[in-house]
Amino acid sequence: MTAAARPFARGWLLASCVPTLLVLGMAVSVPRSAPPAAASAVPGRAGTTPPVQAPGPADGPARGLAPGLARGLAPEENGYRLTVESPAPPAGRPAPVRFAVTGPDGAPVTDLTVHQTKKLHFYAVRTDLSGFQHLHPDQAPDGGWTADLAPLDPGTWRLYADFIPNTGPHSTEYVLSRTVTVPGDATPVPLPAPADRTTVDGYTVTLHAQPMSGAHQLTATVEQDGRPVTDLQPYLDSYAHLSAFHEGDQALAHLHPANAVTGDHGGPTLTFQAMLPEPGNWRVFLQFQTGGRLHTAEFTLPIG
């Protein structure tokens, strides 16, 4: 995996792939009895939203987050710019979203480094942290991209592009984002209460994490019918992919387990080296693959 060879200072959370990251404190289970978090407001708006061309109030840089940790809240960095060229997607049906990534010279960036087996990772999440999507679009001959999104509910959505321009052996990873408003009456989804266990597609996933901001170890175990799962397949050059979004500003962090990949024999325990820098609730989406099928386990992780 190319991400494992890059220094921690290169951007937001690729330190997740660096096993030498300092582990602070003792890992404990996420408390089951924590109270539910309040839902974030999801503004809805009737009518058609024009293409997103200029950053608005929701498209500014992350506030309260230390530089170089969780990021992804600005549409432009160091001359690299994300532009959403399509109108806002309609509600309730699949919709392609065309977007462009341009470099300091204003031209589309076409020479990208493959990381986690893909040239570009595309994410979508609503402002209440519901509706998570993680896609890998292909680049068109003209340098543009099209992400085929599954149906979106009305409300404001943040769209992220994660890429690494091929500028040399120490290329920088960028995570840029824009917001779009899907028309219609938005119904906020309350953030689920924190819990250390969830079930998806017949698999039970248990998450253990230190409930404090900073560097720490995070582990996940996967079971099926009470038995440890040991046939996890590689997904993006690893046995899992974990995306975490911070409640309130949607700052994005992602990480991969440090477990060595040895064919279709992953599990049952996955160990991550994580740094979630900002206190508050993080909505965690842990993706893993078995039998050629991708599963997504969801958690609410409180960080004090």
N, C-alpha and C positions, 0 to 999 in steps of 0.2 A: 504494500500500500504506500503510495507516494506521500500521503499526509503524515505518515509516521516519521518520515525523514525530515520534516520541516520544523523549524524552531518555533517554540511557544509564542514568541513575540510577533509572529507573522499575522495574527489576527484572531479574533473572538475566541473560539473554543476548540481549535484543532489540537490543543494540549491534551484533549481527551485520548489521543492516540499515543501519547508519550508516557511510557510506563514509569519513568523516573520522576514524575511530578510528585511534589511533597504531599504527603497525606497527613492531614491535621485531625487530631482527636480520634475518638472511637466511633465507629459506625453503629447506628442504632436503627431500629425499625421506625418507619413513619407511623406516628400514633394513629390508631383507628378512631379514637374518641374526639379528635379535633373537630371543632364546629365547622359547618359549611361556610365557604367564603361567599361574600356578596357577589352577585353577577355584575359584570361590566355592562355599561350601557352600550347598546348597538343602535346607532341612529339609522332610521329608514327614511327613504325619500322616494316619492312617486316621480314618474317621468324618466327621461333618458339622460344618463350621465355622459358628457363628452369624453373623448380620449384624455387620459391623464398626461399632461405635458409639463406642468410646473409643480414643484413641491408645495403642498399646503401645510397647515398647522400640524397635521398628523404625520407628515413626511419629513419632519426635522430629525436631527440627530438624537440619539438616546440620551436622556437626562438622568443623572444619578448613577450611571454605570461607569466604572473605571475604563479608560481607553484600553483597547486590545483584549477585552474579555467578551462578554456577550454583546453582540452588535446587530446590525441589520435594519436600522431605522432611518437611514438616510438614502436618498435616491442617487447621490453622487459622492465619490470619494477619489481624491488624487486624479481628477480628470476623467475617471470612469463613470459612466452615467447609464442608469436604467430608465427607459421610456416605455410606457405601455401605450401601444398604438391603436388598439381596438377600443371601441366603445365599451362601457361597463357591461359585463355579462348579464343576460336576462336571468330572472329567478326561475328555479325549478326545472331547468333542462340543461343538458351538457352544452358547453360553449367553448370554442377555441379562443384563446387570448393570445394575440400577437404582441410581441414586445421586442425591443432592441437593446443591445448593450454596445455602447460606443466608447472609444478610448479618448485619450487626451487630444488626439488630432481630429476628433469628431467623426471618424470613420468607424464602421462596425468592427468589433473585435472578433477576428476569426481564428487566430492562433491561440488556442487554449490548451492548458495542460490537463491531461486526464487525471482526475483524483476521485478515489472511491469508484473506479471503473467508468466514470462519466465525465463529460466535458462541462456540463452545467447541471446543477440541481435547482429545482424550482419548487417553492413551497407556497401554500395558500392557507390562511387561517382567518376566521372572523374575529372581530375585536373582543368577543366574549370567550375566545379561545376554543370555539367549536368548529367543526367542519374541516379538520386538518386534512390537507392533501400534500403529497410529496411526489413530484413527477420528474421525468428526465426527458425533456423535449430534444428533438434533433434540430440542427441549424440548417436553414434554407440556403440555397446558393447565393442569395443576395445578402447574407449575413444576419438576417432576422431569425426569430424563433417563434414557435407556436406551441403553447401549452394547452392540451385538450383537457379542460377541467370538467370534473363531474358536476352535477347540478349544485348550484349554490343557493342558499336561503337569502332572503332580503337582508340588507345590512351593509356595514362597512367591512371590507376585507383587506388584509395586507398581503401583497404578493412579493415574494423574495426571489432573487436570483443569486446563486452562490457559484463563483467561478474563479479560476486562476489564470490570468494572462501568462502566456509563455514568454517571459522576459528574461529568463536566465535561471541559474541553479537555485536562486533564493527568491523566486517569484512570490508575490504577495497574493493571498487569497482575499477576495472581496465578497461581501454580502450586502447587496443593495436592495431596497424595497420601495414600493409605491402602494398607495391605497386606492381602491376603487369602491364605489357604492353600487350595490345591486339594488335596483328599484323595488319598491313594495313596502308593506308594513312589516317591520322587523320585530320579531319576538325574541327577547334576550333569553339565552339558555343559562341558568344558574351554574356556576362552577361547581362540579361535584365535590363533596366533602373529601378531605384527605383520607386515604386508606393505603395500606401496604400490600393489598392483594386485589387482583381483578381476574376475570375470566373472559377469554376471547376464543371463539371457534373451538371450544372444548378444551382449551389449554388454560391452566391456572398459572399466573405469573405473580411472583412475590418480589417486591422491591424493598431494599434496605438502603437507607441513606442517612448521613449525618444531617440533622435539621438545623445547620448553621451555615451561613455564607462563608465562602472561601474554598480552598482546595480540600478535597476529601475523597474517600473511596465510596463508590456506589456499587451494589451488587444486585443482580436479578437472578431468580431461579425459575425454571420452567418445568411444569409437571402436567401430566395428562392422566386422568383417572387415578390420581394419587401416586403415580409412578414417575420417577425422574425422566425427563426427555433428554435423549442423547443423540438425536438424529437431526439437529439443526443444520440447515444448509447455509453455505456462504451467501450473504446478501451484501452487495457493494464491498466485496473483498473482506467481509467480516461476518461474525455470527449474529450481529444485531446492529441496528442503527437507532439511536435515541435522539429525538428532537425535543427541546424544552423551550416553552414560550412563557415569558414573564407577564403575569397579570397586570393590566393597566397600560403598559406601553408596547407589549408584544415583542420585546427584545428576544432574539433567537439565539439559542445555543444548541449545538449538536455534538454527539460524542459516540465513539465506538468502543466496544470492549477490547481489553488488552489480550484476550485469549488468542493463542496461536490457532490459525486455521488449518485443519487437517481433514479436508474432504467433508463429507456429509456426516460428521461425528461431533457436532457442537452440542454444548449443554452438559448437565442441566444448569450449571452456574456460570454467569457472565459477570466479569469484574470490569468496572469502568473507573478511570481516574477523572474526576469531575471537578469543575470549578463553576459554581453558580454564584456570581458575585453579589447579587442584589437580594436583600431580604424581601419576603413576601411569598405569594403563591406562584409556583411554576406548574404549568400544565405539561405533562410529560407524555410523549408518544413513543413507545418502544416497538420497533418493527423487527420481526424475525420471520424466517422462512422454513417451512417443512413441506416435503412432497411437492415442491414447485409452487406452493401457495404462500403468499405473503400475509402475515397476521399483524395487526396493530393493537397493542395493549395500551390503555390510557390510564394515567394516574394524575392526581393532584398532589404535588409535593410542596409542603410548607417549609420555607427557609427563614430562620430567625436572625 
